[in-house]
Amino acid sequence: MHDLFTNWLGQLGLLVIVAIVFWGLKRVFKRRWPKTLLLIDFWPPLLIIFTHYLTLQATESSIVPYEMLSLMIMGIGLTLLEVLQRGEILYGRFFRLYWRANDLVTILVYVIAFGCFVLAKVGL
């Protein structure tokens, strides 16, 4: 199990397994499945763990604390944006917006960490 988290091929394999399980559950629970729930909504916790291991292998430290800090700042910014634009905070709308932005940030940070890992292994 440790190799699934530390090896980049194992990480991508685990994401594929999560996708297959997701599609299977979505197919079994057709009518009861929430329509707004997407596959990438399940990826951020895994991608944060994977980013931690990739950056530890590429550098001497992890980038995850900075990623967490940026996600917190993004949450504060989105809260202020909602208040300024709409004058109120609707929790369902805000959490969906925050989680989708969280999806994009974690995918972007993982791709950057993967690129740094490849560059470190190549020797550039």
C-alpha positions in Angstrom: 0.0 0.0 0.0 2.9 2.3 0.7 4.1 2.0 -2.9 0.7 3.2 -4.2 1.3 6.5 -2.5 5.0 7.0 -3.1 5.3 5.7 -6.7 3.9 8.0 -9.4 2.6 5.0 -11.4 0.8 3.7 -8.3 -0.7 7.1 -7.7 -2.1 7.3 -11.2 -3.3 3.7 -10.9 -5.1 4.5 -7.6 -6.8 7.5 -9.3 -8.0 5.1 -12.1 -9.3 2.7 -9.4 -11.2 5.5 -7.8 -12.7 6.5 -11.2 -13.8 2.9 -11.9 -15.4 2.6 -8.4 -17.1 6.0 -8.9 -18.5 5.0 -12.3 -19.7 1.7 -10.9 -21.5 3.3 -7.9 -23.0 5.9 -10.2 -24.3 3.1 -12.4 -25.7 1.1 -9.5 -27.4 4.1 -7.9 -28.7 5.8 -11.1 -31.8 7.5 -9.6 -30.4 8.2 -6.1 -27.0 9.6 -7.3 -26.7 13.4 -6.9 -26.4 15.0 -10.3 -24.0 17.6 -9.2 -21.5 15.1 -7.8 -18.6 14.6 -10.2 -15.6 12.3 -10.3 -13.1 15.1 -9.6 -14.9 15.8 -6.3 -13.3 12.7 -4.9 -9.7 13.5 -6.0 -8.5 16.4 -3.8 -7.7 14.3 -0.7 -5.8 11.8 -2.7 -4.0 14.5 -4.8 -2.9 16.3 -1.6 -1.3 13.1 -0.3 0.2 12.3 -3.7 1.6 15.9 -3.9 3.2 15.4 -0.5 5.1 12.3 -1.6 6.1 13.6 -5.0 7.6 16.8 -3.5 9.4 14.9 -0.8 11.0 12.8 -3.5 11.9 15.7 -5.7 13.0 18.1 -3.0 13.9 18.0 0.7 10.6 19.4 1.9 6.9 19.1 1.1 4.8 21.8 -0.6 1.5 20.6 1.0 1.6 23.2 3.9 1.7 26.0 1.4 -1.0 24.3 -0.6 -3.2 24.1 2.5 -2.5 27.8 3.3 -3.4 28.8 -0.3 -6.7 26.8 0.0 -7.6 28.6 3.2 -6.8 32.0 1.7 -8.9 31.0 -1.4 -11.8 30.2 0.9 -11.6 33.6 2.6 -11.4 35.3 -0.8 -14.4 33.4 -2.1 -16.4 34.2 1.0 -15.6 37.9 0.5 -16.4 37.7 -3.2 -19.8 36.1 -2.5 -20.6 38.8 0.1 -19.6 41.6 -2.2 -21.3 40.3 -5.3 -24.5 38.9 -3.8 -24.8 40.5 -0.4 -25.3 37.1 1.2 -23.7 33.7 1.6 -25.7 30.8 0.4 -24.0 27.8 2.0 -24.8 25.2 -0.7 -23.7 27.5 -3.5 -20.5 28.6 -1.6 -19.4 25.1 -0.7 -19.9 23.9 -4.2 -17.9 26.8 -5.6 -15.2 26.3 -3.0 -14.9 22.6 -3.6 -14.8 23.0 -7.4 -12.1 25.7 -7.0 -10.3 23.3 -4.6 -10.5 20.6 -7.3 -8.8 22.9 -9.8 -6.1 24.1 -7.4 -5.2 20.6 -6.2 -5.0 19.2 -9.8 -2.8 22.1 -10.8 -0.5 21.7 -7.8 -0.3 18.0 -8.5 0.6 18.5 -12.1 3.3 21.0 -11.1 4.7 18.6 -8.4 4.7 15.8 -11.0 6.6 18.1 -13.4 9.1 18.9 -10.7 9.5 15.2 -9.9 10.2 14.3 -13.5 12.7 17.2 -13.8 14.4 16.0 -10.6 14.7 12.5 -11.9 15.9 13.5 -15.3 18.5 15.7 -13.7 17.6 19.2 -14.9 
